[in-house]
């Protein structure tokens, strides 16, 4: 029996193409770019596994992936959790898991949609904010950034109360976090696959990479440039975060200061896996890991839906064919 694996991707080329080609070398596996059109409600997924690299930008894909999970597919990453995830929850969870994180405070929005009457709709909101207590807890310098953002968008380094208020006043509808700035001695980005494997790469978020984006991998002959105990702690913390968050494909970043790895960014369910950024050696490693994990999930018949209570109540249905109707 042939098991089908589909991948959803946007403009990226290197990883999706290599992933499909390498999956198709495995007997009993057929991989392709998933094709998505109209989706009936009694829907059985034609794919055993779906790899999602783009639904954060295409709402239709996210809805489809939820239906595909209900229809028996193993979706990477879980679209129900990914839809609910935010970075501040991640920091809160990490601190309870014993993973070192910078001191972080979530701030209310500076502004609201026109339907919000600020005199009546915000009765639960503390006003004015206790800025003195917030600044005392976080300290300066600090990073002001969206609680659900990414890609360095709307991120500001603030060094004084005036800097903070100016940046906060410009944050508009974003829910922001103020976070302790870690002036790191070293920095590691970990690409994590299947909650089992972690590739630790030296990284410099301050440099501009080869394609003009912020951040550059530092290529070394040996992966383990860190002392063994520090390397092991980073790997274990990355695995702990991914097990807790339920991500099978993620990147986790650590800013290392005085021998302590602080988890800075660890909710990246469509991590950078471009060969142009990773280089051939690291690219081949993470692509092969991803292929092995997806093939195993397909052949074992794993599903996402079994994690949820509604799956125990939902009846199996016959696949719907458009040429015969419902």
N, C-alpha and C positions, 0 to 999 in steps of 0.2 A: 504494500500500500504506500502511495506517495503522500507525504505530508507537505502542505503548502505553507510557506513563510512569506509574508509581505512586509515591505518597508515603506513608510511615508516620509518623504524628505522634500525640502525646498530647493534652494539654489545650490546647496553643496553637492559636489560630484564625487570626490575621491572615496569617501567612506561608503556611501550607498552602493556604488558600482562594485567596489572590491568585495563588500559584504555579500551581494547577490552572486557574484562569480564564485566565491569560495563556498558559499552554501550549496551551490549547484554541483560542486564536485563530490558532494556526499551522496552516496546511493540512497534512494528513497526520499530525497528532499527536492522540492521545486520552489525556488525563491524568485521574487519579482517585485517590481514597484506595484504596490497595491492599487487597484482601480476602484474608485468610489463614485457612485452616482446616486440615484434615488434609492432610498433604503426603506423597505416595508417594516412595519412594527413587529411582525412575527418573523424575525430575521435570524437565520443560522449562519454564523460566520463561515465564509469559504476558506478562511485562513486558520491554520492551527496556531500560528504565532504571528503577531503584528508588532513591528518595531517602529516607535513613534519618534520622529525627529523634528516635527513641524507643527503639531496641533496647538502649541502655545500661540501661534500666529494665525491659524485658520480655525475659526470656531466650528465650522461644519465638521472638520476632521475630529475634533474633540467629542462632539456629540456622537459621531459614527463609532468612535472607538469604545464609548460606553455601551452602545448597542452591540458591538462586536464582542465585548466581554460578556454581556448577557447571553449572546449567541454562541458561547463556548470557546472564544479565543483567549490565548494568553497574551496580554498586551503589555509591552515594555515601553514606557513605564505605566503602571496602574493609573488609568485616566480619572478614576474617582478620587484618588488621593492627590494626584497632581493638580486637579481642579481646586482642591481645598487648601493646598499648601501655601505657606508664606514664610518669608525668611525670619520674621520675628518669632513665630512659633518654633522654627528650627533652633534659634538661639536659646529659647526657653527650654526646649527639650534637651538640647546638648548640655546645658548647665546641670540639669537633673540627672543626666547620664554620667556625670563626672568628667566630661570632656571640657578642657580649658577653653573659655570664650572671653572675648573682651567685654567689659562692663557696657551694657546696652539698655537704653530707655526708649520705649515707643512713645511718639508724640501724636496728639490729635491733628487732624487736617487743619491747615491754615484757612482754607476756603472750601466752599460746598457748592453743589449744583443749585440752580435757581429755585428749585422746588423746596429747598430747605429754608425755613424761616428761622434765622439765627436767634431771634428773640423767643421763639416758642418750641422749636424742634430740638434744641440742644440742652434741655433741662438737666440731663445727666452729666453734662460735661463740666469739669472743674474749670473755673475761670476767675481770675487769671491763673495760668499755670505757675507752679512753684519753681521758677527758673533757677533760683539759688540752690535748691536741693538737687535739681537735675544736674546742674553743672558741677556741684560738689561731688556727686556720685560718679559721674563719667570723667570729669577732668578735661583739661586742654593739653595738647591739641586733640581734636575729636573729628569723627567722620559723620556727616549728616547725609543719609541716603534713604531711598524709599524702602518701606517694609516689605514690599513684594517686587522689587526691581531686579535688575541685572545688567550686565554689560557696561558697567560704569556710567549708566545714564542717570543724570540728576544727582551725582555724587559730588559733595563739596567737603574739603578739609577746612575746618574752622579752628581758629587759634585764640579767639577772644569772644567775650559776650556779644560784642557788636557784630563780629563775623557771623556768629550763630543766628542772631535775630534777623540779620540781613538775608541769610540763606533760607531761613525758615519762612520769612515773609514772601520769598519767591517760589515756595514749594507748591503753591496752588492747591490742587485737589489731592495731592499725594499724601498718604499716611507715611510719616517719616520715622526713622530711628536715628538716635544720636548714640554713637558708639565710640568707645575708647580707641584712640589711635595707637596701634602697635608699631613702634619704630623698629622693624624687624632686623635681625642679623642675617637671617636666611629665610627662604620661602620655598614651600613645596606644594605642587599641585598633584593630586592623586586621581587617576582615572580608575573607577571602580566598576567591575562587571560581575553581575550575578550574585552580589553580596558575598562573594567568595574570593575574588582576586582583586588586588590593588597594585597598580603601577605607580610608583612614586617618582616624580620628575622634578628636578630643580627648576625654579620658575622665577621670573622677575616681573611683577605686575607694573613696574614703573617704566619699563622699556617699551618701545614700539616694535611689534612683530613684523615678520616679512611681508605680510599683506596689508600693513598699515594700521592694524588694530592694536589696541593697547595690550601689553603682555607678551613676553617672549620666553620660550623654553630654553634652558641652558643645557646643551648637549655635552655629555661626558661619556667616556668609555665604559664607566661602571655606573649602574643605576644607584647603588648604595653609597652615596657620597657622605651621608650622615653617619655619626657614631651608631653602632648597632642598637643600643638601647633606645636612642631617640628615633631611629628608623622604625623599630618594632612598636614603639608607642604610637607613632603616626599611623601605621598600618592598622593597629588594633582600634584606634579611635575612629578611623575611617570606616572600618567594618562595623563597629558599634553603631555609628550614625546611620549607615545604610540599612542595617537590620532593623533599627528602630523606625526609620522612615519608609522602609519597604521599597527602596529603589534598586532596580537591577542594572541600571545604567546611570552613572552619576559622576561628577567630579567634586572633590573635596579639597579645599585650599587651607593651608596652615601657614601662619606667620610665626616664625620661630624667634623668640627673644629670651636671652639668658637661659637657653636650654629648654624652654617651655614652648610646645607647639600649640598656638591658639587657633582654634577652628574659626576661620574668617568667613568662608563662603562654602556652603555644602548642600545647597538645594539647586542643582543644575541637571535636571533630568534629561536634557539633550546636550551633553557636554561637547566641547570642541574636540572633534576627532578628525580634523583635516590633515592630510599628509603634508600640506604646505606648512603647517604649524608644528606638527609632531615630529616630522622627519620620518624617513622610511622605517627605521628600526622600531620606534615606539608605535608608529602607525600599524605595522604588521602585527605587533604584539596584541594591541587592543582589538584589532579587527578579528584576528584568529580567536581570541577569547570570546568575543561576541558571537561569532559563528558557532563555536562549540557550545556555548550556553543556549543559544536559540535552537540548535538541532536537538540538544538534550531535552529542552522543554517541549518541543514538538513531538518527539518520539515517546516521551513519557505521558503525553496527553494532559499537560498541566493546564489549569484554567485560573483566571482571575476571580470569577464569580463565586467560587467556593469560599472565599474569604468573607462573604457578606450574607447577612441573615435572609435577604430576599431570595437568594439562590435556592434555599430549602423550600420555598413556597412556590417557585416558578416551575411550571410544567415544561417538559421538553416538547418541541413543536416540529412539525414537518417543514423542511426547507421550502421557501416560496419561490416559484418560478414565474417570471413576469408573463410568459406566454400562456399560462393557465389560470392566472389570477389567484385569488385567495380561496 
